Amino acid sequence: MRSLPGAARAEPPADIATVVEAAIRYFEGERIEFFETAVDPGQQPPFFTQVYAFVRTLGWGETTTYGAVARALDAGPEHARAVGQAMATNPVPLIIPCHRVMAAGGKIGGFSAPGGSTSKARMLELEGVPVTVAPVQHGFDF
């Protein structure tokens, strides 16, 4: 509230409250999907929009790699870095489940949400995905 001194706390609209409740249940370990959650990622390059749409099709515990996403979009594995850039600027990391996109060779890769790759590893573990490589970023304890 320091940055908005005149702001007043209020209840969120019903659709937002529903998403918040679903996110809480997700982090408690309940199998929650956000396929139907409306998202406006704002102005994005067209390729990023395609990446976000593809990644939103990944379900609970389903992982892929940056290169595989590029290939799925007929962009070729050389565009894996662009997929990574899209994931790094993902405006809604749980709703657009970029935690399910990993680096090649079983490496976890980065994660731009709070907690970095430690949070990514925890989310994957919640979904039953074994994480064998220690994350390189440090994160929140949850």
N, C-alpha and C positions, 0 to 999 in steps of 0.2 A: 504494500500500500504506500510505501515511501515514494515510488515513482508516480503514483496517481493519488495525491493527498485528498482529493475530493471524492474518491471512489467509495461506494458503499457496498458491503457484502450483500449478495442476493442469491436466491435459489436459481439454479440453472433452468432453462426451458426443459420440458419433459423429454424431448429427444436427446438432448445433451446429458441429462441425468441418467437416461437409460444406458448410454455409452459409458459413462463414468462407472456405473454399477457393474456393467459387463467387464470393464477393465479391472476393477477390484476383484471380481470373481476369477478372472483369468490369473491374476497374480496370487490368488489363493490356491491355484492348481486345477480349477475347473476347466474342462475343455470348452473354450469359447472361440467362436469364429466371428469375424467382423466383415464377412462378405457383403452383407446387405447395408452396412453402415455407409451413409452418404459422406463423400469426401470431396472437398474442393482444394486441390493442391496449389491453387493459385497459378500464376503465369510460370510455365515450365517450358523448356525446349521440347519439341515434339518427341524426340527419342526418349526423354525422361518420362513423358506421359505414357508412352508405350511400355516402358520398363515398369512403372507403377501399376499399370493395368495388369500386366503379366504376373507380377509378384503378388498381387491381390488374389490370384487364383491358387496360390500355394496354401494348402490346408495344414492343420495341426500336425506338427512333427515332420512335415515334408520339407526337405531342404534341397537346395540346388547350389550351383556356383555362379559367379559373375559371368564366366565364359559361357556357361550353358544358357543363361538368360539371353545373352547376346545372340547365340546361335538360334534360340527359339524365336527370336525376333528377326531372323534372317539378316543379322548384322555381322555375323562372323565373330570368332573368338577374339579377334584383334580389338573388338569394341568392349571387351571386359572392363577396361579401365573406365569407360564412359558409364557402364552399368554401376560400377563402384561409386562414381561421382553422383549418379542419381540417388543411390542409397545414402550417400553422405549428406545429401540435401533434402532427404525425405522429410516433409513437414509433419507427418503423423506416423512415427515408427511402429507403433503397435497395430494400427489400423491398416497401414501398408506394411506388411510384416517383413521388413528388410532383415530382421534377425534370422530369417530362414535362408538368406543368401550368404554363402560362405566362400572363402577363397579356395583356390585349387589345392589339391593334395591334403584335404581334410583340415586345413588351417581355418581357424574361426574367422579371421578377417576383422576389420574395424567395425565400430558401431558409433554413430553420432549422437545417440540419445544419452541422457544422463547415465553415468556409470560405465560408459564405453563398452569394451568387449567383455568385461566381467558381467555386466547386465545381460548382454547378448547370450553369454554362456548359460546364465541362470534361466533365461527365458527358454532356451533350447532344452535344458534339463527338465523344466516344468512340462515340456511337451514330450518328454521321453527320448530325446535325442542325446545319445552319449557324446560327451565332449571330452576328447582325449588330449587335446592340445591346450595348454594353459593360455588364457587370454593375455595379451600384452598390455592392455589398458587396465587401469584400476577403476573400481566403481563403488556404488553404494552397497551396503549390506542389506540385502532383502532376499 
